[in-house]
Amino acid sequence: MSPLAPQDPETLKQHLAREVRALREAARHGAGVRLDEGPVPAAGVLARDAGAEPCSCGSAGPGHGCRDAGGEHDPWACVCAALPAIPLSAALFTPVRDEAGVTVDFTVKAGNHVRAAEWLEAPNGQVGRRLREVQPGAAVGGLVGALDSVLDTGRALKAYALDYTEQRSDGLHRTKLLYDASSCGGEVLATWRAAHSRGELLSLDAQYIASMGWGTWDLLSGEVVWSEGLSSIFRTDPARPLALAELCDTVLPEDVPRFAKFLVALVDGEEPSGTEIRFSVLGEVRTLHLVGHPVIATDGLPWSVHVIARDLTSQVRSRQRLAATRRQSDRLREEAAAERRVASSLREALLPTVSAELAEAGLSVAAAYIPAEEAAAVGGDWYKCRLLPDGRVLLAIGDACGHGLGAVARMAQQRHALAGLAHAPGTHAGQLTTWLNELLCADPSAETATGIIGHIDARRRFRWACAGHPAPLLLRDGAASVLGTEHRGPLFGLLPGHAYETATTALRPGDLLLLYTDGMVERRGEDIADGVETLGKVLARCDGLGPQDTLDRILDAYASDEHEDDTCLVALGVG
């Protein structure tokens, strides 16, 4: 083998040509030479007696089967006598015509013993019978007409394909038969054979199922034989397989060195290990796994090479798609993780712990957030609880539409807008709610939201407005009740110009006020009122607990629930 395998198709083809020439020269020196001594006499001539007179068919002798009882030459007897020598099913057919001279059938005049299929009757067992009788499926397939055309036109029938079906004693049988026929003195001489033997059919099925094929290149004669499977892989005519030089031109440039190493080893008489090579087939890249075997003669020279190819294109493409999917999944996971980190940082910044100033005002507050998806940890739910310069406590909760960074951004916008509006002197909850609604209605990129905005004054009165949000729950003396919502207005961003009304609830020492978003009480297929009632029952069992312990018990009670939306809870205890 050459120290270095050729690196391009032209160099590889030149190397192969030199190797084949050297191989042929070496084989020529060791081959025997047949001398041309003129035409070989016919066997009948060599066997002819000196006084024998040959018949017109070329045979001789008074006892030859081509002569009738009177010694006259019978050409039909000569034809019939030759049928057993034909290796295919063969028969001589005589046309049967109706009164109008139209061929309606054929009679089997003579036949040989060869069966085209194991379940088919041999032609010599059909002599004297009609074709439609002995081969009924052939008549349906148009064979009678095809044979009649041979008589009418004089043109031979070549590989006439017929799907032949016959009912036998053991059931239905089917095969594809190929007929050849020619006119013979007003009669038809026909042969037929199965298109494929059982072994060939199994081989074709195996090649199809395994996406494989094989090829043989005779290095001495130049003959190339491909299986149908290999022709199918390369999309070539089985009658025109590719020579080695032509095959080199189909290899992708970057795979030429590897293919060259494989071929050079074969031509040198070695058996290379299997390799994967990419070929360009009608503009499509196909990946084949090649295994080769050289045929070594007794003189030690490789005179032929066999190559088995398996098409791995679909598997390679599947691996590529899987790898691409994995890369995309990894990228999406990284992006999601980054988004969670950013959103979590934003949430920590935007939803801080409750100020110690509230404790000085006699109020204790706790808040909790439950994401709909554990991996997401972000959403548009928000709350606000802080002491204002005029001595009132601002208590608000809201739910901006959506999840992820977009919802966090909308949540931050609404929360900061409320914080700015809340510092306007003398404003009440209804005005703040109306102004916030106008801001969302004026922003074409904004989406709807819900919220409750309220104030708790020095006399412990909770004056609040509602924009499409679930009403707060009040825990007092061991009983939980829903605050009235007759004043409830539409969602934020839905109806510009709407003036939101307020309601006032007097709070007492020991009361606990619970604000929440709809993710806490909404369940698929369940009325939201039922969800609020269930939450109220859980809250009632928290009597005597502080805000943080109350939220912990509520979260424990709902731990097994699958929340379909993010949830925010704010509990305010009155001291």
Secondary structure, DSSP 8 states (H G I E B T S, - for coil): --SS--SSHHHHHHHHHHHHHHHHHHHHHTS------S----HHHHT--TT----TTS--STT-TTB-TTS-B-HHHHHHHHGGG-SSEEEEEEEEE-TTS-EEEEEEEEE-S--SSTTS--GGGSTTSBHHHH-HHHHHTTHHHHHHHHHHH---EEEEEEEEEEEETTEEEEEEEEEEEEEETTEEEEEEEESS-HHHHHHHHHHHHHTEEEEEEETTT--EEE-HHHHHHHT--TTS---HHHHHTTB-GGGHHHHHHHHHHHHTT-----EEEEEEETTEEEEEEEEEEEEE-TTS-EEEEEEEEEE-HHHHHHHHHHHHHHHHHHHHHHHHHHHHHHHHHHHHHHS----HHHHHTTEEEEEEEE-SSTTT---SEEEEEEE-TTS-EEEEEEEESSSHHHHHHHHHHHHHHHHHHHTSTT--HHHHHHHHHHHHHH-TT---EEEEEEEE-TT-EEEEEEES----EEEETTEEEE---TT-B--BTTSTT-----EEEE--TT-EEEEE-GGGT-BTTB-HHHHHHHHHHHHHTTTT--HHHHHHHHHHHTTTS--SS-EEEEEEEE-
